[in-house]
């Protein structure tokens, strides 16, 4: 059987899944916003062939969706990984690709190998979108129009010939075959790894350059433009600081606040503007005193926190201190730095700002 793989871009999820023939694919299908998939899977080999179901069900526009066959294929992948030690695989490198033979002495495992490859062929022919996280597999599926795959069942498994006329794609095919052999050899341990693209510069291994986009000297971050959960414009964050420190040292929790601002300003794909507020209480209360009051209280040369606190204020961060704790610690509101507001209590700050839509982040001991 010969399959000329279409131009659909597939994405592979790492984890407990792999293909024992040539294509390693997970089955987390991702629909386009506002669309479902009309070509669902029902039935299967030995059940009258692949049928067409109602498509994949989602939870709303842009939701990741699974087709009707997802659970069955997921179980097959888990089974093959669990039984990887009972699978034998050989790879013959060809000038234009690879020839692989994947078999097992166990009739049950051999049947699962055949089932797996058959369903992967159906998915390729139906161009059902799936999710891939592994860089190598993601790159392979960018070039599926240049790949030809043939597979034939043997008594104990499947023989696959995968080729391309493009030398760069041939390298991808051969690298993929090596990785799949690793799945057979190591099972879940190998399936959990990311696999590099041949001849590609591995940006993940290069040393990241720290940056301080809005708060100089404090809270350095590194830019991760392709990472998940990018900062969102207009996010509201209330940071609840109760962590103390040695009187002569900068409070590490305050530097963490600086890191949060730098994250929004320069750690993602694009700079984002958020609204930040900080409330000090507990052991952090006296970190907000002016230089004279702080020095008198702790016998230091000034307050080591004031420079950073002032930078936060200049960046629009609202700074509050719990009035109840302040007085309990024998300090006065007039001893607080001029750009920091004394609140009735930390409780009222938290309750009021949460009601205004602020996310509550605690920095305690």
C-alpha positions as a LaTeX table, in Angstrom:
\begin{tabular}{lrrr}
\hline
Residue & $x$ (\AA) & $y$ (\AA) & $z$ (\AA) \\
\hline
Unk1 & 0.00 & 0.00 & 0.00 \\
Unk2 & 1.41 & 3.44 & $-0.94$ \\
Unk3 & 0.45 & 6.73 & 0.65 \\
Unk4 & 1.62 & 10.12 & $-0.63$ \\
Unk5 & 1.27 & 12.24 & 2.47 \\
Unk6 & $-0.71$ & 15.46 & 1.98 \\
Unk7 & 0.24 & 18.98 & 2.93 \\
Unk8 & $-1.60$ & 19.02 & 6.25 \\
Unk9 & 0.63 & 20.22 & 9.10 \\
Unk10 & 0.51 & 17.87 & 12.06 \\
Unk11 & 1.70 & 18.55 & 15.58 \\
Unk12 & 2.92 & 15.77 & 17.88 \\
Unk13 & 2.46 & 15.72 & 21.63 \\
Unk14 & 5.24 & 14.30 & 23.72 \\
Unk15 & 4.29 & 11.92 & 26.44 \\
Unk16 & 3.31 & 8.33 & 26.22 \\
Unk17 & 2.68 & 7.97 & 22.53 \\
Unk18 & 4.67 & 6.81 & 19.52 \\
Unk19 & 4.40 & 5.13 & 16.16 \\
Unk20 & 6.29 & 1.90 & 15.75 \\
Unk21 & 6.35 & 2.11 & 12.00 \\
Unk22 & 7.61 & 5.45 & 10.79 \\
Unk23 & 5.20 & 8.16 & 11.87 \\
Unk24 & 4.91 & 9.01 & 15.60 \\
Unk25 & 1.67 & 10.81 & 16.12 \\
Unk26 & $-0.63$ & 11.72 & 19.01 \\
Unk27 & $-4.28$ & 12.21 & 18.50 \\
Unk28 & $-5.10$ & 15.47 & 20.15 \\
Unk29 & $-6.89$ & 17.15 & 17.29 \\
Unk30 & $-7.06$ & 20.89 & 17.17 \\
Unk31 & $-9.90$ & 22.59 & 15.36 \\
Unk32 & $-9.83$ & 26.08 & 13.92 \\
Unk33 & $-11.72$ & 28.79 & 15.81 \\
Unk34 & $-15.41$ & 28.42 & 15.31 \\
Unk35 & $-15.10$ & 25.19 & 13.35 \\
Unk36 & $-15.63$ & 21.53 & 14.01 \\
Unk37 & $-14.35$ & 18.66 & 11.92 \\
Unk38 & $-16.78$ & 16.93 & 9.68 \\
Unk39 & $-14.62$ & 13.88 & 9.02 \\
Unk40 & $-14.72$ & 11.95 & 12.27 \\
Unk41 & $-13.58$ & 8.34 & 12.63 \\
Unk42 & $-15.79$ & 5.38 & 13.38 \\
Unk43 & $-15.37$ & 1.69 & 12.85 \\
Unk44 & $-11.93$ & 0.53 & 11.83 \\
Unk45 & $-9.89$ & $-2.26$ & 10.35 \\
Unk46 & $-11.83$ & $-5.48$ & 10.63 \\
Unk47 & $-15.05$ & $-3.54$ & 11.23 \\
Unk48 & $-16.00$ & $-2.68$ & 7.71 \\
Unk49 & $-13.29$ & $-0.07$ & 7.28 \\
Unk50 & $-13.09$ & 3.48 & 8.53 \\
Unk51 & $-16.42$ & 5.24 & 8.54 \\
Unk52 & $-17.32$ & 8.91 & 8.80 \\
Unk53 & $-18.73$ & 10.19 & 12.05 \\
Unk54 & $-20.17$ & 13.54 & 13.08 \\
Unk55 & $-16.71$ & 15.01 & 13.69 \\
Unk56 & $-15.07$ & 16.19 & 16.87 \\
Unk57 & $-16.79$ & 17.75 & 19.82 \\
Unk58 & $-15.34$ & 20.86 & 21.41 \\
Unk59 & $-16.12$ & 23.18 & 24.27 \\
Unk60 & $-16.36$ & 26.37 & 22.26 \\
Unk61 & $-14.58$ & 28.39 & 19.57 \\
Unk62 & $-10.93$ & 27.48 & 19.30 \\
Unk63 & $-11.15$ & 24.60 & 21.77 \\
Unk64 & $-8.89$ & 21.64 & 21.21 \\
Unk65 & $-11.03$ & 18.76 & 20.07 \\
Unk66 & $-10.78$ & 14.99 & 19.90 \\
Unk67 & $-12.32$ & 12.90 & 17.17 \\
Unk68 & $-14.29$ & 9.73 & 17.68 \\
Unk69 & $-11.20$ & 7.52 & 17.42 \\
Unk70 & $-9.00$ & 9.38 & 19.91 \\
Unk71 & $-9.52$ & 7.20 & 22.98 \\
Unk72 & $-8.98$ & 3.94 & 21.10 \\
Unk73 & $-5.73$ & 5.14 & 19.51 \\
Unk74 & $-4.55$ & 6.54 & 22.82 \\
Unk75 & $-5.01$ & 3.13 & 24.42 \\
Unk76 & $-3.09$ & 1.44 & 21.60 \\
Unk77 & $-0.12$ & 3.79 & 22.04 \\
Unk78 & $-0.10$ & 3.21 & 25.78 \\
Unk79 & $-0.19$ & $-0.52$ & 25.22 \\
Unk80 & 2.74 & $-0.46$ & 22.79 \\
Unk81 & 4.84 & 1.69 & 25.10 \\
Unk82 & 4.10 & $-0.57$ & 28.04 \\
Unk83 & 5.14 & $-3.62$ & 26.02 \\
Unk84 & 8.09 & $-2.03$ & 24.20 \\
Unk85 & 10.52 & $-4.69$ & 25.47 \\
Unk86 & 8.58 & $-7.33$ & 23.53 \\
Unk87 & 8.96 & $-5.47$ & 20.23 \\
Unk88 & 11.81 & $-5.92$ & 17.78 \\
Unk89 & 12.70 & $-3.24$ & 15.26 \\
Unk90 & 15.31 & $-2.98$ & 12.54 \\
Unk91 & 16.14 & 0.05 & 10.42 \\
Unk92 & 17.83 & $-0.04$ & 7.02 \\
Unk93 & 19.12 & 3.34 & 5.87 \\
Unk94 & 18.39 & 4.00 & 2.20 \\
Unk95 & 19.94 & 6.72 & 0.02 \\
Unk96 & 16.56 & 8.46 & $-0.05$ \\
Unk97 & 15.05 & 7.41 & 3.29 \\
Unk98 & 14.61 & 4.31 & 5.44 \\
Unk99 & 13.11 & 0.85 & 5.48 \\
Unk100 & 11.89 & $-0.31$ & 8.89 \\
Unk101 & 10.57 & $-3.59$ & 10.20 \\
Unk102 & 8.69 & $-3.59$ & 13.49 \\
Unk103 & 7.46 & $-6.93$ & 14.85 \\
Unk104 & 6.65 & $-8.92$ & 17.96 \\
Unk105 & 6.47 & $-12.60$ & 18.79 \\
Unk106 & 3.28 & $-11.87$ & 20.72 \\
Unk107 & 0.22 & $-12.12$ & 18.46 \\
Unk108 & $-1.57$ & $-9.52$ & 20.59 \\
Unk109 & 1.25 & $-6.99$ & 20.31 \\
Unk110 & 1.71 & $-7.69$ & 16.60 \\
Unk111 & $-2.00$ & $-7.01$ & 16.09 \\
Unk112 & $-1.72$ & $-3.71$ & 17.97 \\
Unk113 & 1.25 & $-2.65$ & 15.81 \\
Unk114 & $-0.79$ & $-3.35$ & 12.68 \\
Unk115 & $-3.84$ & $-1.56$ & 14.08 \\
Unk116 & $-1.77$ & 1.45 & 15.01 \\
Unk117 & $-0.14$ & 1.82 & 11.59 \\
Unk118 & $-3.43$ & 1.24 & 9.76 \\
Unk119 & $-5.13$ & 4.00 & 11.69 \\
Unk120 & $-2.20$ & 6.34 & 11.15 \\
Unk121 & $-2.61$ & 5.72 & 7.42 \\
Unk122 & $-6.29$ & 6.59 & 7.69 \\
Unk123 & $-5.44$ & 9.80 & 9.54 \\
Unk124 & $-2.88$ & 10.75 & 6.91 \\
Unk125 & $-5.29$ & 10.14 & 4.05 \\
Unk126 & $-8.09$ & 12.01 & 5.81 \\
Unk127 & $-5.70$ & 14.86 & 6.76 \\
Unk128 & $-7.12$ & 15.00 & 10.26 \\
Unk129 & $-5.26$ & 17.72 & 12.21 \\
Unk130 & $-3.49$ & 16.59 & 15.34 \\
Unk131 & $-1.21$ & 18.21 & 17.84 \\
Unk132 & 2.52 & 17.68 & 17.97 \\
Unk133 & 4.96 & 19.13 & 20.48 \\
Unk134 & 8.16 & 17.29 & 19.62 \\
Unk135 & 10.30 & 19.57 & 17.37 \\
Unk136 & 11.47 & 16.74 & 15.11 \\
Unk137 & 7.98 & 15.46 & 14.35 \\
Unk138 & 6.60 & 18.96 & 13.94 \\
Unk139 & 9.29 & 19.64 & 11.34 \\
Unk140 & 8.60 & 16.37 & 9.53 \\
Unk141 & 4.95 & 17.23 & 9.11 \\
Unk142 & 5.79 & 20.59 & 7.62 \\
Unk143 & 7.16 & 18.64 & 4.64 \\
Unk144 & 4.63 & 15.84 & 4.22 \\
Unk145 & 4.08 & 16.77 & 0.57 \\
Unk146 & 7.66 & 15.60 & $-0.04$ \\
Unk147 & 7.31 & 12.24 & 1.73 \\
Unk148 & 6.11 & 8.93 & 0.33 \\
Unk149 & 5.29 & 6.08 & 2.70 \\
Unk150 & 4.55 & 2.46 & 1.86 \\
Unk151 & 3.62 & $-0.09$ & 4.48 \\
Unk152 & 2.86 & $-3.79$ & 4.32 \\
Unk153 & 1.75 & $-6.12$ & 7.09 \\
Unk154 & 3.98 & $-9.05$ & 7.92 \\
Unk155 & 3.01 & $-12.09$ & 9.96 \\
Unk156 & 4.36 & $-10.46$ & 13.12 \\
Unk157 & 4.09 & $-6.74$ & 12.44 \\
Unk158 & 4.66 & $-4.09$ & 9.78 \\
Unk159 & 7.31 & $-3.22$ & 7.19 \\
Unk160 & 7.52 & 0.46 & 6.19 \\
Unk161 & 9.47 & 2.20 & 3.43 \\
Unk162 & 9.57 & 5.98 & 3.75 \\
Unk163 & 11.38 & 8.10 & 1.16 \\
Unk164 & 11.76 & 11.59 & $-0.23$ \\
Unk165 & 13.43 & 13.31 & $-3.18$ \\
Unk166 & 14.43 & 16.24 & $-0.95$ \\
Unk167 & 17.81 & 15.68 & 0.80 \\
Unk168 & 16.78 & 17.77 & 3.82 \\
Unk169 & 13.59 & 15.75 & 4.24 \\
Unk170 & 15.58 & 12.51 & 3.90 \\
Unk171 & 17.59 & 13.60 & 6.96 \\
Unk172 & 14.35 & 14.21 & 8.84 \\
Unk173 & 13.04 & 10.75 & 7.92 \\
Unk174 & 16.27 & 9.06 & 9.00 \\
Unk175 & 16.44 & 11.00 & 12.27 \\
Unk176 & 12.84 & 10.09 & 12.97 \\
Unk177 & 13.54 & 6.40 & 12.38 \\
Unk178 & 16.36 & 6.54 & 14.94 \\
Unk179 & 14.09 & 8.18 & 17.49 \\
Unk180 & 11.32 & 5.62 & 16.99 \\
Unk181 & 13.89 & 2.88 & 17.58 \\
Unk182 & 14.61 & 4.66 & 20.85 \\
Unk183 & 10.92 & 4.42 & 21.72 \\
Unk184 & 11.07 & 0.67 & 21.14 \\
Unk185 & 14.23 & 0.36 & 23.21 \\
Unk186 & 13.30 & 2.65 & 26.13 \\
Unk187 & 9.52 & 3.05 & 26.04 \\
Unk188 & 8.04 & 5.89 & 28.08 \\
Unk189 & 11.44 & 7.33 & 29.00 \\
Unk190 & 12.20 & 8.12 & 25.37 \\
Unk191 & 8.66 & 9.20 & 24.55 \\
Unk192 & 8.86 & 11.94 & 27.18 \\
Unk193 & 11.77 & 13.69 & 25.41 \\
Unk194 & 11.91 & 16.46 & 22.86 \\
Unk195 & 13.96 & 15.49 & 19.81 \\
Unk196 & 16.02 & 18.04 & 17.85 \\
Unk197 & 15.72 & 18.77 & 14.16 \\
Unk198 & 18.86 & 17.68 & 12.21 \\
Unk199 & 21.21 & 20.55 & 11.31 \\
Unk200 & 18.95 & 23.06 & 13.06 \\
Unk201 & 20.33 & 25.50 & 15.57 \\
Unk202 & 19.03 & 24.41 & 18.95 \\
Unk203 & 17.83 & 27.69 & 20.44 \\
Unk204 & 16.74 & 25.94 & 23.61 \\
Unk205 & 20.32 & 24.97 & 24.45 \\
Unk206 & 21.84 & 28.40 & 23.84 \\
Unk207 & 22.45 & 30.45 & 26.98 \\
Unk208 & 19.60 & 32.85 & 27.52 \\
Unk209 & 20.50 & 36.52 & 27.93 \\
Unk210 & 18.92 & 38.07 & 31.04 \\
Unk211 & 17.21 & 41.40 & 30.54 \\
Unk212 & 15.61 & 44.09 & 32.71 \\
Unk213 & 13.16 & 45.86 & 30.42 \\
Unk214 & 11.54 & 48.20 & 32.98 \\
Unk215 & 13.23 & 47.68 & 36.37 \\
Unk216 & 17.01 & 48.09 & 36.00 \\
Unk217 & 19.29 & 45.93 & 38.17 \\
Unk218 & 16.43 & 43.97 & 39.73 \\
Unk219 & 14.32 & 40.96 & 38.73 \\
Unk220 & 16.11 & 39.88 & 35.54 \\
Unk221 & 14.13 & 37.72 & 33.10 \\
Unk222 & 14.79 & 35.87 & 29.84 \\
Unk223 & 12.65 & 36.20 & 26.74 \\
Unk224 & 10.59 & 33.12 & 25.82 \\
Unk225 & 8.52 & 34.16 & 22.80 \\
Unk226 & 7.27 & 30.66 & 21.98 \\
Unk227 & 6.43 & 29.49 & 25.50 \\
Unk228 & 2.92 & 28.71 & 26.72 \\
Unk229 & 0.78 & 31.19 & 28.68 \\
Unk230 & 2.12 & 34.45 & 27.34 \\
Unk231 & 1.42 & 37.62 & 29.36 \\
Unk232 & $-1.93$ & 39.18 & 28.54 \\
Unk233 & $-2.62$ & 42.84 & 28.00 \\
Unk234 & $-4.48$ & 44.50 & 30.87 \\
Unk235 & $-3.90$ & 41.77 & 33.46 \\
Unk236 & $-4.52$ & 42.94 & 37.02 \\
Unk237 & $-2.26$ & 41.48 & 39.73 \\
Unk238 & $-2.35$ & 42.03 & 43.50 \\
Unk239 & 0.83 & 40.80 & 45.16 \\
Unk240 & 0.45 & 40.04 & 48.86 \\
Unk241 & 3.88 & 40.33 & 50.51 \\
Unk242 & 4.41 & 38.94 & 54.02 \\
Unk243 & 7.97 & 37.64 & 53.63 \\
Unk244 & 10.59 & 39.28 & 55.83 \\
Unk245 & 14.35 & 39.58 & 55.34 \\
Unk246 & 17.55 & 40.48 & 57.14 \\
Unk247 & 17.30 & 44.22 & 57.92 \\
Unk248 & 20.45 & 45.16 & 55.98 \\
Unk249 & 19.46 & 43.16 & 52.87 \\
Unk250 & 16.99 & 43.73 & 50.07 \\
Unk251 & 13.76 & 41.82 & 50.68 \\
Unk252 & 13.71 & 39.02 & 48.08 \\
Unk253 & 9.93 & 39.25 & 47.77 \\
Unk254 & 10.19 & 42.85 & 46.59 \\
Unk255 & 12.68 & 41.81 & 43.93 \\
Unk256 & 10.19 & 39.13 & 42.89 \\
Unk257 & 7.69 & 41.93 & 42.24 \\
Unk258 & 10.27 & 43.55 & 39.96 \\
Unk259 & 10.59 & 40.25 & 38.10 \\
Unk260 & 6.83 & 40.18 & 37.57 \\
Unk261 & 6.92 & 43.61 & 35.93 \\
Unk262 & 9.88 & 42.62 & 33.78 \\
Unk263 & 8.07 & 39.44 & 32.71 \\
Unk264 & 5.15 & 41.45 & 31.37 \\
Unk265 & 7.41 & 44.04 & 29.77 \\
Unk266 & 9.84 & 41.74 & 28.00 \\
Unk267 & 9.74 & 38.01 & 28.69 \\
Unk268 & 7.02 & 37.08 & 26.20 \\
Unk269 & 6.54 & 37.35 & 22.47 \\
Unk270 & 5.39 & 40.97 & 22.81 \\
Unk271 & 5.56 & 43.52 & 25.64 \\
Unk272 & 2.31 & 43.62 & 27.61 \\
Unk273 & 1.05 & 46.22 & 30.07 \\
Unk274 & $-0.48$ & 45.01 & 33.31 \\
Unk275 & $-1.83$ & 46.71 & 36.42 \\
Unk276 & 0.08 & 45.81 & 39.57 \\
Unk277 & $-0.59$ & 46.49 & 43.22 \\
Unk278 & 1.37 & 45.35 & 46.29 \\
Unk279 & 0.25 & 45.15 & 49.91 \\
Unk280 & 2.81 & 44.68 & 52.70 \\
Unk281 & 1.96 & 43.10 & 56.04 \\
Unk282 & 3.26 & 40.43 & 58.40 \\
Unk283 & 7.05 & 40.23 & 58.49 \\
Unk284 & 7.32 & 42.50 & 55.43 \\
Unk285 & 5.53 & 45.46 & 57.03 \\
Unk286 & 8.54 & 47.52 & 58.09 \\
Unk287 & 10.25 & 47.21 & 54.68 \\
Unk288 & 8.29 & 50.31 & 53.64 \\
Unk289 & 9.66 & 52.72 & 56.27 \\
Unk290 & 11.60 & 55.81 & 55.19 \\
Unk291 & 15.38 & 55.80 & 55.64 \\
Unk292 & 15.43 & 57.59 & 58.99 \\
Unk293 & 12.69 & 55.50 & 60.59 \\
Unk294 & 14.15 & 52.26 & 59.22 \\
Unk295 & 17.68 & 53.12 & 60.42 \\
Unk296 & 16.41 & 53.97 & 63.89 \\
Unk297 & 14.46 & 50.72 & 64.05 \\
Unk298 & 17.15 & 48.35 & 62.74 \\
Unk299 & 20.44 & 50.25 & 63.29 \\
Unk300 & 21.26 & 50.21 & 59.59 \\
Unk301 & 22.45 & 52.84 & 57.13 \\
Unk302 & 19.11 & 53.49 & 55.49 \\
Unk303 & 16.46 & 51.16 & 54.08 \\
Unk304 & 17.89 & 48.76 & 51.43 \\
Unk305 & 14.41 & 48.34 & 49.93 \\
Unk306 & 13.66 & 51.96 & 49.09 \\
Unk307 & 15.46 & 52.19 & 45.76 \\
Unk308 & 13.53 & 49.29 & 44.30 \\
Unk309 & 10.25 & 50.35 & 45.92 \\
Unk310 & 10.63 & 53.77 & 44.32 \\
Unk311 & 11.30 & 52.19 & 40.91 \\
Unk312 & 8.14 & 50.14 & 41.28 \\
Unk313 & 6.21 & 53.29 & 42.14 \\
Unk314 & 7.64 & 55.08 & 39.10 \\
Unk315 & 6.37 & 52.21 & 36.93 \\
Unk316 & 2.83 & 52.74 & 38.19 \\
Unk317 & 2.68 & 50.00 & 40.82 \\
Unk318 & 0.27 & 50.84 & 43.65 \\
Unk319 & 1.97 & 50.21 & 47.00 \\
Unk320 & 0.05 & 49.72 & 50.25 \\
Unk321 & 0.98 & 48.76 & 53.80 \\
Unk322 & $-1.36$ & 47.27 & 56.38 \\
Unk323 & $-2.10$ & 50.01 & 58.93 \\
Unk324 & $-3.07$ & 47.55 & 61.65 \\
Unk325 & 0.20 & 45.61 & 61.41 \\
Unk326 & 2.21 & 48.81 & 61.12 \\
Unk327 & 0.92 & 50.12 & 64.43 \\
Unk328 & 1.20 & 46.71 & 66.10 \\
Unk329 & 4.89 & 46.77 & 65.20 \\
Unk330 & 5.23 & 50.17 & 66.91 \\
Unk331 & 5.63 & 52.20 & 63.73 \\
Unk332 & 3.55 & 55.16 & 62.52 \\
Unk333 & 1.90 & 55.93 & 59.17 \\
Unk334 & 3.97 & 59.13 & 58.92 \\
Unk335 & 7.14 & 57.01 & 59.02 \\
Unk336 & 6.18 & 55.21 & 55.82 \\
Unk337 & 7.91 & 56.31 & 52.59 \\
Unk338 & 5.96 & 59.14 & 50.99 \\
Unk339 & 5.02 & 57.20 & 47.83 \\
Unk340 & 3.48 & 54.27 & 49.78 \\
Unk341 & $-0.10$ & 54.45 & 51.07 \\
Unk342 & $-1.18$ & 53.18 & 54.47 \\
Unk343 & $-4.37$ & 51.12 & 54.18 \\
Unk344 & $-6.83$ & 50.37 & 56.97 \\
Unk345 & $-5.70$ & 46.75 & 56.72 \\
Unk346 & $-4.24$ & 44.22 & 54.34 \\
Unk347 & $-7.59$ & 42.44 & 54.48 \\
Unk348 & $-9.45$ & 45.40 & 53.03 \\
Unk349 & $-6.87$ & 45.85 & 50.27 \\
Unk350 & $-7.15$ & 42.21 & 49.25 \\
Unk351 & $-10.94$ & 42.11 & 49.36 \\
Unk352 & $-11.42$ & 45.42 & 47.56 \\
Unk353 & $-8.94$ & 44.75 & 44.77 \\
Unk354 & $-10.12$ & 41.19 & 44.23 \\
Unk355 & $-13.62$ & 42.57 & 43.78 \\
Unk356 & $-12.11$ & 44.88 & 41.15 \\
Unk357 & $-10.81$ & 41.89 & 39.20 \\
Unk358 & $-7.24$ & 41.58 & 40.50 \\
Unk359 & $-5.62$ & 38.14 & 40.68 \\
Unk360 & $-4.22$ & 37.49 & 44.16 \\
Unk361 & $-0.59$ & 36.32 & 44.34 \\
Unk362 & 0.92 & 35.58 & 47.77 \\
Unk363 & 4.63 & 35.96 & 48.55 \\
Unk364 & 5.00 & 34.56 & 52.04 \\
Unk365 & 7.66 & 32.62 & 53.86 \\
\hline
\end{tabular}
